[in-house]
Amino acid sequence: MSGVRASLPVLEETEMKKLRLLTNIEESYAELRYKTSWPTGKQLIKSAIIVLVASIIIALIIFLMDRVVDSLMHLIYSFGR
């Protein structure tokens, strides 16, 4: 043995980026597949209904606030005539 070691071939930078990208994709897939708990169909429907009802309530509140501000602005501008 002469003391000279054989080294692994050096990968080019673009090859390393591709390798890192593939590794990230594989890890993301594994996490989504095996570590994530997904809701059941019933849970999903229940959550969707809650979001829908909350959205309608918030939309109604914003609509009412808009009507009140509109009425106040008309009242204020009617004094200037």
PDB file of N, CA, C and O in Angstrom:
ATOM      1  N   MET A   1       0.836  -1.173   0.000  1.00  0.00           N
ATOM      2  CA  MET A   1       0.000   0.000   0.000  1.00  0.00           C
ATOM      3  C   MET A   1       0.874   1.226   0.000  1.00  0.00           C
ATOM      4  O   MET A   1       1.812   1.351   0.787  1.00  0.00           O
ATOM      5  N   SER A   2       0.555   2.101  -0.873  1.00  0.00           N
ATOM      6  CA  SER A   2       1.424   3.250  -1.051  1.00  0.00           C
ATOM      7  C   SER A   2       0.964   4.499  -0.316  1.00  0.00           C
ATOM      8  O   SER A   2       1.699   5.486  -0.311  1.00  0.00           O
ATOM      9  N   GLY A   3      -0.153   4.510   0.276  1.00  0.00           N
ATOM     10  CA  GLY A   3      -0.619   5.695   0.994  1.00  0.00           C
ATOM     11  C   GLY A   3      -1.516   6.590   0.156  1.00  0.00           C
ATOM     12  O   GLY A   3      -1.995   7.611   0.650  1.00  0.00           O
ATOM     13  N   VAL A   4      -1.750   6.240  -1.075  1.00  0.00           N
ATOM     14  CA  VAL A   4      -2.645   7.014  -1.927  1.00  0.00           C
ATOM     15  C   VAL A   4      -4.021   6.378  -1.828  1.00  0.00           C
ATOM     16  O   VAL A   4      -4.195   5.178  -2.036  1.00  0.00           O
ATOM     17  N   ARG A   5      -4.987   7.216  -1.504  1.00  0.00           N
ATOM     18  CA  ARG A   5      -6.346   6.690  -1.366  1.00  0.00           C
ATOM     19  C   ARG A   5      -7.172   7.015  -2.594  1.00  0.00           C
ATOM     20  O   ARG A   5      -7.024   8.066  -3.218  1.00  0.00           O
ATOM     21  N   ALA A   6      -8.024   6.102  -2.911  1.00  0.00           N
ATOM     22  CA  ALA A   6      -8.964   6.365  -3.995  1.00  0.00           C
ATOM     23  C   ALA A   6     -10.135   7.137  -3.413  1.00  0.00           C
ATOM     24  O   ALA A   6     -10.719   6.722  -2.412  1.00  0.00           O
ATOM     25  N   SER A   7     -10.481   8.251  -4.031  1.00  0.00           N
ATOM     26  CA  SER A   7     -11.589   9.065  -3.503  1.00  0.00           C
ATOM     27  C   SER A   7     -12.841   8.849  -4.352  1.00  0.00           C
ATOM     28  O   SER A   7     -12.773   8.422  -5.504  1.00  0.00           O
ATOM     29  N   LEU A   8     -13.963   9.153  -3.754  1.00  0.00           N
ATOM     30  CA  LEU A   8     -15.214   9.054  -4.477  1.00  0.00           C
ATOM     31  C   LEU A   8     -15.255  10.131  -5.556  1.00  0.00           C
ATOM     32  O   LEU A   8     -14.695  11.210  -5.364  1.00  0.00           O
ATOM     33  N   PRO A   9     -15.896   9.865  -6.669  1.00  0.00           N
ATOM     34  CA  PRO A   9     -15.964  10.894  -7.707  1.00  0.00           C
ATOM     35  C   PRO A   9     -16.768  12.096  -7.198  1.00  0.00           C
ATOM     36  O   PRO A   9     -17.780  11.943  -6.513  1.00  0.00           O
ATOM     37  N   VAL A  10     -16.301  13.263  -7.542  1.00  0.00           N
ATOM     38  CA  VAL A  10     -16.957  14.500  -7.114  1.00  0.00           C
ATOM     39  C   VAL A  10     -18.116  14.785  -8.062  1.00  0.00           C
ATOM     40  O   VAL A  10     -17.938  14.871  -9.278  1.00  0.00           O
ATOM     41  N   LEU A  11     -19.317  14.932  -7.478  1.00  0.00           N
ATOM     42  CA  LEU A  11     -20.479  15.221  -8.300  1.00  0.00           C
ATOM     43  C   LEU A  11     -20.504  16.704  -8.650  1.00  0.00           C
ATOM     44  O   LEU A  11     -20.106  17.553  -7.853  1.00  0.00           O
ATOM     45  N   GLU A  12     -20.963  16.990  -9.820  1.00  0.00           N
ATOM     46  CA  GLU A  12     -21.084  18.389 -10.221  1.00  0.00           C
ATOM     47  C   GLU A  12     -22.193  19.053  -9.421  1.00  0.00           C
ATOM     48  O   GLU A  12     -23.062  18.382  -8.863  1.00  0.00           O
ATOM     49  N   GLU A  13     -22.152  20.371  -9.371  1.00  0.00           N
ATOM     50  CA  GLU A  13     -23.116  21.115  -8.570  1.00  0.00           C
ATOM     51  C   GLU A  13     -24.551  20.872  -9.032  1.00  0.00           C
ATOM     52  O   GLU A  13     -25.445  20.734  -8.198  1.00  0.00           O
ATOM     53  N   THR A  14     -24.788  20.817 -10.335  1.00  0.00           N
ATOM     54  CA  THR A  14     -26.153  20.596 -10.822  1.00  0.00           C
ATOM     55  C   THR A  14     -26.645  19.199 -10.460  1.00  0.00           C
ATOM     56  O   THR A  14     -27.824  19.006 -10.165  1.00  0.00           O
ATOM     57  N   GLU A  15     -25.741  18.230 -10.482  1.00  0.00           N
ATOM     58  CA  GLU A  15     -26.108  16.870 -10.092  1.00  0.00           C
ATOM     59  C   GLU A  15     -26.454  16.810  -8.608  1.00  0.00           C
ATOM     60  O   GLU A  15     -27.370  16.091  -8.211  1.00  0.00           O
ATOM     61  N   MET A  16     -25.726  17.560  -7.793  1.00  0.00           N
ATOM     62  CA  MET A  16     -25.998  17.606  -6.357  1.00  0.00           C
ATOM     63  C   MET A  16     -27.361  18.241  -6.094  1.00  0.00           C
ATOM     64  O   MET A  16     -28.107  17.781  -5.230  1.00  0.00           O
ATOM     65  N   LYS A  17     -27.685  19.298  -6.839  1.00  0.00           N
ATOM     66  CA  LYS A  17     -28.988  19.950  -6.669  1.00  0.00           C
ATOM     67  C   LYS A  17     -30.113  18.992  -7.042  1.00  0.00           C
ATOM     68  O   LYS A  17     -31.132  18.929  -6.354  1.00  0.00           O
ATOM     69  N   LYS A  18     -29.930  18.246  -8.133  1.00  0.00           N
ATOM     70  CA  LYS A  18     -30.944  17.279  -8.541  1.00  0.00           C
ATOM     71  C   LYS A  18     -31.108  16.192  -7.471  1.00  0.00           C
ATOM     72  O   LYS A  18     -32.223  15.775  -7.156  1.00  0.00           O
ATOM     73  N   LEU A  19     -29.983  15.750  -6.926  1.00  0.00           N
ATOM     74  CA  LEU A  19     -30.016  14.719  -5.896  1.00  0.00           C
ATOM     75  C   LEU A  19     -30.731  15.231  -4.653  1.00  0.00           C
ATOM     76  O   LEU A  19     -31.537  14.512  -4.063  1.00  0.00           O
ATOM     77  N   ARG A  20     -30.441  16.483  -4.244  1.00  0.00           N
ATOM     78  CA  ARG A  20     -31.111  17.063  -3.080  1.00  0.00           C
ATOM     79  C   ARG A  20     -32.608  17.225  -3.339  1.00  0.00           C
ATOM     80  O   ARG A  20     -33.424  16.983  -2.450  1.00  0.00           O
ATOM     81  N   LEU A  21     -32.965  17.633  -4.553  1.00  0.00           N
ATOM     82  CA  LEU A  21     -34.379  17.796  -4.901  1.00  0.00           C
ATOM     83  C   LEU A  21     -35.105  16.456  -4.820  1.00  0.00           C
ATOM     84  O   LEU A  21     -36.192  16.370  -4.248  1.00  0.00           O
ATOM     85  N   LEU A  22     -34.514  15.426  -5.382  1.00  0.00           N
ATOM     86  CA  LEU A  22     -35.131  14.099  -5.327  1.00  0.00           C
ATOM     87  C   LEU A  22     -35.240  13.599  -3.889  1.00  0.00           C
ATOM     88  O   LEU A  22     -36.240  12.987  -3.515  1.00  0.00           O
ATOM     89  N   THR A  23     -34.221  13.859  -3.094  1.00  0.00           N
ATOM     90  CA  THR A  23     -34.268  13.455  -1.684  1.00  0.00           C
ATOM     91  C   THR A  23     -35.392  14.180  -0.964  1.00  0.00           C
ATOM     92  O   THR A  23     -36.130  13.564  -0.195  1.00  0.00           O
ATOM     93  N   ASN A  24     -35.533  15.486  -1.201  1.00  0.00           N
ATOM     94  CA  ASN A  24     -36.610  16.255  -0.573  1.00  0.00           C
ATOM     95  C   ASN A  24     -37.982  15.749  -0.989  1.00  0.00           C
ATOM     96  O   ASN A  24     -38.891  15.661  -0.163  1.00  0.00           O
ATOM     97  N   ILE A  25     -38.135  15.418  -2.261  1.00  0.00           N
ATOM     98  CA  ILE A  25     -39.418  14.906  -2.749  1.00  0.00           C
ATOM     99  C   ILE A  25     -39.732  13.563  -2.086  1.00  0.00           C
ATOM    100  O   ILE A  25     -40.858  13.333  -1.646  1.00  0.00           O
ATOM    101  N   GLU A  26     -38.740  12.686  -2.016  1.00  0.00           N
ATOM    102  CA  GLU A  26     -38.953  11.378  -1.382  1.00  0.00           C
ATOM    103  C   GLU A  26     -39.316  11.528   0.097  1.00  0.00           C
ATOM    104  O   GLU A  26     -40.212  10.840   0.588  1.00  0.00           O
ATOM    105  N   GLU A  27     -38.619  12.430   0.812  1.00  0.00           N
ATOM    106  CA  GLU A  27     -38.918  12.639   2.228  1.00  0.00           C
ATOM    107  C   GLU A  27     -40.312  13.248   2.420  1.00  0.00           C
ATOM    108  O   GLU A  27     -41.032  12.876   3.346  1.00  0.00           O
ATOM    109  N   SER A  28     -40.684  14.173   1.551  1.00  0.00           N
ATOM    110  CA  SER A  28     -42.017  14.783   1.647  1.00  0.00           C
ATOM    111  C   SER A  28     -43.099  13.746   1.401  1.00  0.00           C
ATOM    112  O   SER A  28     -44.101  13.710   2.115  1.00  0.00           O
ATOM    113  N   TYR A  29     -42.904  12.905   0.397  1.00  0.00           N
ATOM    114  CA  TYR A  29     -43.869  11.851   0.107  1.00  0.00           C
ATOM    115  C   TYR A  29     -44.013  10.906   1.298  1.00  0.00           C
ATOM    116  O   TYR A  29     -45.124  10.555   1.696  1.00  0.00           O
ATOM    117  N   ALA A  30     -42.879  10.500   1.858  1.00  0.00           N
ATOM    118  CA  ALA A  30     -42.918   9.565   2.983  1.00  0.00           C
ATOM    119  C   ALA A  30     -43.637  10.191   4.177  1.00  0.00           C
ATOM    120  O   ALA A  30     -44.406   9.516   4.863  1.00  0.00           O
ATOM    121  N   GLU A  31     -43.389  11.478   4.428  1.00  0.00           N
ATOM    122  CA  GLU A  31     -44.052  12.134   5.545  1.00  0.00           C
ATOM    123  C   GLU A  31     -45.557  12.240   5.314  1.00  0.00           C
ATOM    124  O   GLU A  31     -46.348  11.982   6.222  1.00  0.00           O
ATOM    125  N   LEU A  32     -45.953  12.621   4.093  1.00  0.00           N
ATOM    126  CA  LEU A  32     -47.386  12.719   3.790  1.00  0.00           C
ATOM    127  C   LEU A  32     -48.066  11.350   3.837  1.00  0.00           C
ATOM    128  O   LEU A  32     -49.218  11.235   4.254  1.00  0.00           O
ATOM    129  N   ARG A  33     -47.352  10.329   3.413  1.00  0.00           N
ATOM    130  CA  ARG A  33     -47.944   8.995   3.331  1.00  0.00           C
ATOM    131  C   ARG A  33     -48.027   8.301   4.686  1.00  0.00           C
ATOM    132  O   ARG A  33     -49.028   7.654   4.992  1.00  0.00           O
ATOM    133  N   TYR A  34     -46.987   8.431   5.492  1.00  0.00           N
ATOM    134  CA  TYR A  34     -46.909   7.609   6.691  1.00  0.00           C
ATOM    135  C   TYR A  34     -47.016   8.363   8.017  1.00  0.00           C
ATOM    136  O   TYR A  34     -47.344   7.757   9.037  1.00  0.00           O
ATOM    137  N   LYS A  35     -46.747   9.680   8.025  1.00  0.00           N
ATOM    138  CA  LYS A  35     -46.735  10.407   9.287  1.00  0.00           C
ATOM    139  C   LYS A  35     -47.907  11.366   9.458  1.00  0.00           C
ATOM    140  O   LYS A  35     -48.149  11.848  10.564  1.00  0.00           O
ATOM    141  N   THR A  36     -48.629  11.647   8.394  1.00  0.00           N
ATOM    142  CA  THR A  36     -49.733  12.596   8.455  1.00  0.00           C
ATOM    143  C   THR A  36     -51.030  11.855   8.731  1.00  0.00           C
ATOM    144  O   THR A  36     -51.301  10.812   8.137  1.00  0.00           O
ATOM    145  N   SER A  37     -51.833  12.408   9.644  1.00  0.00           N
ATOM    146  CA  SER A  37     -53.145  11.802   9.888  1.00  0.00           C
ATOM    147  C   SER A  37     -54.185  12.602   9.106  1.00  0.00           C
ATOM    148  O   SER A  37     -54.362  13.799   9.332  1.00  0.00           O
ATOM    149  N   TRP A  38     -54.851  11.942   8.210  1.00  0.00           N
ATOM    150  CA  TRP A  38     -55.832  12.594   7.351  1.00  0.00           C
ATOM    151  C   TRP A  38     -57.226  12.447   7.966  1.00  0.00           C
ATOM    152  O   TRP A  38     -57.523  11.429   8.591  1.00  0.00           O
ATOM    153  N   PRO A  39     -58.088  13.469   7.790  1.00  0.00           N
ATOM    154  CA  PRO A  39     -59.442  13.371   8.348  1.00  0.00           C
ATOM    155  C   PRO A  39     -60.279  12.354   7.577  1.00  0.00           C
ATOM    156  O   PRO A  39     -60.042  12.075   6.402  1.00  0.00           O
ATOM    157  N   THR A  40     -61.270  11.812   8.290  1.00  0.00           N
ATOM    158  CA  THR A  40     -62.201  10.901   7.621  1.00  0.00           C
ATOM    159  C   THR A  40     -63.167  11.736   6.783  1.00  0.00           C
ATOM    160  O   THR A  40     -63.166  12.965   6.854  1.00  0.00           O
ATOM    161  N   GLY A  41     -63.973  11.066   6.006  1.00  0.00           N
ATOM    162  CA  GLY A  41     -64.945  11.772   5.168  1.00  0.00           C
ATOM    163  C   GLY A  41     -65.932  12.576   5.997  1.00  0.00           C
ATOM    164  O   GLY A  41     -66.259  13.712   5.654  1.00  0.00           O
ATOM    165  N   LYS A  42     -66.407  11.986   7.089  1.00  0.00           N
ATOM    166  CA  LYS A  42     -67.362  12.684   7.968  1.00  0.00           C
ATOM    167  C   LYS A  42     -66.722  13.915   8.600  1.00  0.00           C
ATOM    168  O   LYS A  42     -67.343  14.976   8.667  1.00  0.00           O
ATOM    169  N   GLN A  43     -65.487  13.776   9.060  1.00  0.00           N
ATOM    170  CA  GLN A  43     -64.790  14.913   9.661  1.00  0.00           C
ATOM    171  C   GLN A  43     -64.589  16.031   8.643  1.00  0.00           C
ATOM    172  O   GLN A  43     -64.727  17.211   8.967  1.00  0.00           O
ATOM    173  N   LEU A  44     -64.265  15.651   7.418  1.00  0.00           N
ATOM    174  CA  LEU A  44     -64.043  16.631   6.365  1.00  0.00           C
ATOM    175  C   LEU A  44     -65.322  17.397   6.044  1.00  0.00           C
ATOM    176  O   LEU A  44     -65.299  18.619   5.900  1.00  0.00           O
ATOM    177  N   ILE A  45     -66.439  16.676   5.932  1.00  0.00           N
ATOM    178  CA  ILE A  45     -67.723  17.320   5.646  1.00  0.00           C
ATOM    179  C   ILE A  45     -68.131  18.230   6.801  1.00  0.00           C
ATOM    180  O   ILE A  45     -68.604  19.344   6.573  1.00  0.00           O
ATOM    181  N   LYS A  46     -67.953  17.768   8.032  1.00  0.00           N
ATOM    182  CA  LYS A  46     -68.296  18.577   9.204  1.00  0.00           C
ATOM    183  C   LYS A  46     -67.477  19.866   9.231  1.00  0.00           C
ATOM    184  O   LYS A  46     -68.016  20.946   9.475  1.00  0.00           O
ATOM    185  N   SER A  47     -66.192  19.750   8.981  1.00  0.00           N
ATOM    186  CA  SER A  47     -65.322  20.928   8.959  1.00  0.00           C
ATOM    187  C   SER A  47     -65.708  21.891   7.837  1.00  0.00           C
ATOM    188  O   SER A  47     -65.703  23.107   8.027  1.00  0.00           O
ATOM    189  N   ALA A  48     -66.037  21.346   6.679  1.00  0.00           N
ATOM    190  CA  ALA A  48     -66.427  22.185   5.547  1.00  0.00           C
ATOM    191  C   ALA A  48     -67.717  22.946   5.852  1.00  0.00           C
ATOM    192  O   ALA A  48     -67.847  24.116   5.492  1.00  0.00           O
ATOM    193  N   ILE A  49     -68.663  22.290   6.508  1.00  0.00           N
ATOM    194  CA  ILE A  49     -69.927  22.960   6.870  1.00  0.00           C
ATOM    195  C   ILE A  49     -69.663  24.068   7.884  1.00  0.00           C
ATOM    196  O   ILE A  49     -70.243  25.149   7.784  1.00  0.00           O
ATOM    197  N   ILE A  50     -68.793  23.809   8.858  1.00  0.00           N
ATOM    198  CA  ILE A  50     -68.452  24.838   9.848  1.00  0.00           C
ATOM    199  C   ILE A  50     -67.827  26.051   9.164  1.00  0.00           C
ATOM    200  O   ILE A  50     -68.174  27.189   9.479  1.00  0.00           O
ATOM    201  N   VAL A  51     -66.914  25.813   8.239  1.00  0.00           N
ATOM    202  CA  VAL A  51     -66.272  26.917   7.512  1.00  0.00           C
ATOM    203  C   VAL A  51     -67.302  27.675   6.683  1.00  0.00           C
ATOM    204  O   VAL A  51     -67.267  28.905   6.634  1.00  0.00           O
ATOM    205  N   LEU A  52     -68.208  26.970   6.040  1.00  0.00           N
ATOM    206  CA  LEU A  52     -69.241  27.617   5.224  1.00  0.00           C
ATOM    207  C   LEU A  52     -70.142  28.502   6.083  1.00  0.00           C
ATOM    208  O   LEU A  52     -70.411  29.647   5.723  1.00  0.00           O
ATOM    209  N   VAL A  53     -70.607  27.979   7.212  1.00  0.00           N
ATOM    210  CA  VAL A  53     -71.485  28.741   8.099  1.00  0.00           C
ATOM    211  C   VAL A  53     -70.744  29.963   8.651  1.00  0.00           C
ATOM    212  O   VAL A  53     -71.302  31.060   8.681  1.00  0.00           O
ATOM    213  N   ALA A  54     -69.498  29.782   9.087  1.00  0.00           N
ATOM    214  CA  ALA A  54     -68.715  30.910   9.601  1.00  0.00           C
ATOM    215  C   ALA A  54     -68.507  31.968   8.525  1.00  0.00           C
ATOM    216  O   ALA A  54     -68.568  33.163   8.814  1.00  0.00           O
ATOM    217  N   SER A  55     -68.263  31.546   7.292  1.00  0.00           N
ATOM    218  CA  SER A  55     -68.069  32.489   6.193  1.00  0.00           C
ATOM    219  C   SER A  55     -69.334  33.296   5.924  1.00  0.00           C
ATOM    220  O   SER A  55     -69.269  34.501   5.679  1.00  0.00           O
ATOM    221  N   ILE A  56     -70.481  32.631   5.971  1.00  0.00           N
ATOM    222  CA  ILE A  56     -71.756  33.323   5.753  1.00  0.00           C
ATOM    223  C   ILE A  56     -72.012  34.336   6.872  1.00  0.00           C
ATOM    224  O   ILE A  56     -72.447  35.457   6.608  1.00  0.00           O
ATOM    225  N   ILE A  57     -71.743  33.943   8.113  1.00  0.00           N
ATOM    226  CA  ILE A  57     -71.943  34.857   9.246  1.00  0.00           C
ATOM    227  C   ILE A  57     -71.042  36.080   9.116  1.00  0.00           C
ATOM    228  O   ILE A  57     -71.497  37.208   9.304  1.00  0.00           O
ATOM    229  N   ILE A  58     -69.779  35.867   8.799  1.00  0.00           N
ATOM    230  CA  ILE A  58     -68.846  36.989   8.645  1.00  0.00           C
ATOM    231  C   ILE A  58     -69.271  37.883   7.487  1.00  0.00           C
ATOM    232  O   ILE A  58     -69.195  39.107   7.592  1.00  0.00           O
ATOM    233  N   ALA A  59     -69.717  37.289   6.386  1.00  0.00           N
ATOM    234  CA  ALA A  59     -70.182  38.079   5.244  1.00  0.00           C
ATOM    235  C   ALA A  59     -71.391  38.931   5.633  1.00  0.00           C
ATOM    236  O   ALA A  59     -71.482  40.088   5.223  1.00  0.00           O
ATOM    237  N   LEU A  60     -72.313  38.381   6.412  1.00  0.00           N
ATOM    238  CA  LEU A  60     -73.479  39.146   6.862  1.00  0.00           C
ATOM    239  C   LEU A  60     -73.069  40.300   7.778  1.00  0.00           C
ATOM    240  O   LEU A  60     -73.604  41.403   7.668  1.00  0.00           O
ATOM    241  N   ILE A  61     -72.123  40.046   8.676  1.00  0.00           N
ATOM    242  CA  ILE A  61     -71.642  41.110   9.566  1.00  0.00           C
ATOM    243  C   ILE A  61     -71.013  42.240   8.748  1.00  0.00           C
ATOM    244  O   ILE A  61     -71.290  43.414   8.995  1.00  0.00           O
ATOM    245  N   ILE A  62     -70.178  41.891   7.788  1.00  0.00           N
ATOM    246  CA  ILE A  62     -69.550  42.914   6.947  1.00  0.00           C
ATOM    247  C   ILE A  62     -70.603  43.663   6.139  1.00  0.00           C
ATOM    248  O   ILE A  62     -70.512  44.882   5.992  1.00  0.00           O
ATOM    249  N   PHE A  63     -71.598  42.958   5.616  1.00  0.00           N
ATOM    250  CA  PHE A  63     -72.678  43.603   4.854  1.00  0.00           C
ATOM    251  C   PHE A  63     -73.422  44.610   5.733  1.00  0.00           C
ATOM    252  O   PHE A  63     -73.674  45.739   5.312  1.00  0.00           O
ATOM    253  N   LEU A  64     -73.774  44.197   6.955  1.00  0.00           N
ATOM    254  CA  LEU A  64     -74.493  45.100   7.861  1.00  0.00           C
ATOM    255  C   LEU A  64     -73.642  46.308   8.228  1.00  0.00           C
ATOM    256  O   LEU A  64     -74.149  47.429   8.272  1.00  0.00           O
ATOM    257  N   MET A  65     -72.364  46.095   8.491  1.00  0.00           N
ATOM    258  CA  MET A  65     -71.479  47.213   8.804  1.00  0.00           C
ATOM    259  C   MET A  65     -71.393  48.174   7.618  1.00  0.00           C
ATOM    260  O   MET A  65     -71.383  49.391   7.808  1.00  0.00           O
ATOM    261  N   ASP A  66     -71.334  47.651   6.426  1.00  0.00           N
ATOM    262  CA  ASP A  66     -71.288  48.476   5.223  1.00  0.00           C
ATOM    263  C   ASP A  66     -72.561  49.306   5.080  1.00  0.00           C
ATOM    264  O   ASP A  66     -72.505  50.486   4.737  1.00  0.00           O
ATOM    265  N   ARG A  67     -73.705  48.681   5.344  1.00  0.00           N
ATOM    266  CA  ARG A  67     -74.978  49.409   5.248  1.00  0.00           C
ATOM    267  C   ARG A  67     -75.048  50.534   6.277  1.00  0.00           C
ATOM    268  O   ARG A  67     -75.513  51.629   5.961  1.00  0.00           O
ATOM    269  N   VAL A  68     -74.590  50.276   7.510  1.00  0.00           N
ATOM    270  CA  VAL A  68     -74.607  51.295   8.557  1.00  0.00           C
ATOM    271  C   VAL A  68     -73.702  52.463   8.172  1.00  0.00           C
ATOM    272  O   VAL A  68     -74.105  53.621   8.278  1.00  0.00           O
ATOM    273  N   VAL A  69     -72.487  52.166   7.731  1.00  0.00           N
ATOM    274  CA  VAL A  69     -71.561  53.229   7.329  1.00  0.00           C
ATOM    275  C   VAL A  69     -72.130  53.997   6.140  1.00  0.00           C
ATOM    276  O   VAL A  69     -72.024  55.223   6.097  1.00  0.00           O
ATOM    277  N   ASP A  70     -72.729  53.305   5.180  1.00  0.00           N
ATOM    278  CA  ASP A  70     -73.342  53.963   4.024  1.00  0.00           C
ATOM    279  C   ASP A  70     -74.455  54.909   4.476  1.00  0.00           C
ATOM    280  O   ASP A  70     -74.541  56.041   3.999  1.00  0.00           O
ATOM    281  N   SER A  71     -75.301  54.452   5.388  1.00  0.00           N
ATOM    282  CA  SER A  71     -76.386  55.306   5.891  1.00  0.00           C
ATOM    283  C   SER A  71     -75.829  56.521   6.629  1.00  0.00           C
ATOM    284  O   SER A  71     -76.331  57.631   6.455  1.00  0.00           O
ATOM    285  N   LEU A  72     -74.801  56.322   7.447  1.00  0.00           N
ATOM    286  CA  LEU A  72     -74.183  57.443   8.149  1.00  0.00           C
ATOM    287  C   LEU A  72     -73.568  58.452   7.184  1.00  0.00           C
ATOM    288  O   LEU A  72     -73.693  59.660   7.380  1.00  0.00           O
ATOM    289  N   MET A  73     -72.918  57.965   6.164  1.00  0.00           N
ATOM    290  CA  MET A  73     -72.298  58.868   5.184  1.00  0.00           C
ATOM    291  C   MET A  73     -73.371  59.654   4.438  1.00  0.00           C
ATOM    292  O   MET A  73     -73.194  60.848   4.197  1.00  0.00           O
ATOM    293  N   HIS A  74     -74.481  59.011   4.066  1.00  0.00           N
ATOM    294  CA  HIS A  74     -75.565  59.730   3.407  1.00  0.00           C
ATOM    295  C   HIS A  74     -76.146  60.795   4.344  1.00  0.00           C
ATOM    296  O   HIS A  74     -76.475  61.896   3.904  1.00  0.00           O
ATOM    297  N   LEU A  75     -76.271  60.469   5.622  1.00  0.00           N
ATOM    298  CA  LEU A  75     -76.776  61.420   6.596  1.00  0.00           C
ATOM    299  C   LEU A  75     -75.829  62.612   6.740  1.00  0.00           C
ATOM    300  O   LEU A  75     -76.268  63.763   6.754  1.00  0.00           O
ATOM    301  N   ILE A  76     -74.554  62.334   6.843  1.00  0.00           N
ATOM    302  CA  ILE A  76     -73.560  63.403   6.993  1.00  0.00           C
ATOM    303  C   ILE A  76     -73.544  64.301   5.750  1.00  0.00           C
ATOM    304  O   ILE A  76     -73.515  65.525   5.879  1.00  0.00           O
ATOM    305  N   TYR A  77     -73.561  63.712   4.557  1.00  0.00           N
ATOM    306  CA  TYR A  77     -73.512  64.517   3.338  1.00  0.00           C
ATOM    307  C   TYR A  77     -74.836  65.262   3.085  1.00  0.00           C
ATOM    308  O   TYR A  77     -74.849  66.283   2.397  1.00  0.00           O
ATOM    309  N   SER A  78     -75.941  64.755   3.637  1.00  0.00           N
ATOM    310  CA  SER A  78     -77.223  65.459   3.448  1.00  0.00           C
ATOM    311  C   SER A  78     -77.245  66.767   4.241  1.00  0.00           C
ATOM    312  O   SER A  78     -77.996  67.674   3.881  1.00  0.00           O
ATOM    313  N   PHE A  79     -76.459  66.896   5.292  1.00  0.00           N
ATOM    314  CA  PHE A  79     -76.397  68.146   6.059  1.00  0.00           C
ATOM    315  C   PHE A  79     -75.651  69.230   5.281  1.00  0.00           C
ATOM    316  O   PHE A  79     -75.859  70.416   5.537  1.00  0.00           O
ATOM    317  N   GLY A  80     -74.811  68.860   4.363  1.00  0.00           N
ATOM    318  CA  GLY A  80     -74.019  69.828   3.621  1.00  0.00           C
ATOM    319  C   GLY A  80     -74.773  70.474   2.489  1.00  0.00           C
ATOM    320  O   GLY A  80     -74.240  71.402   1.882  1.00  0.00           O
ATOM    321  N   ARG A  81     -75.951  70.059   2.167  1.00  0.00           N
ATOM    322  CA  ARG A  81     -76.702  70.611   1.040  1.00  0.00           C
ATOM    323  C   ARG A  81     -77.395  71.868   1.383  1.00  0.00           C
ATOM    324  O   ARG A  81     -78.070  72.452   0.535  1.00  0.00           O
TER     325      ARG A  81
END
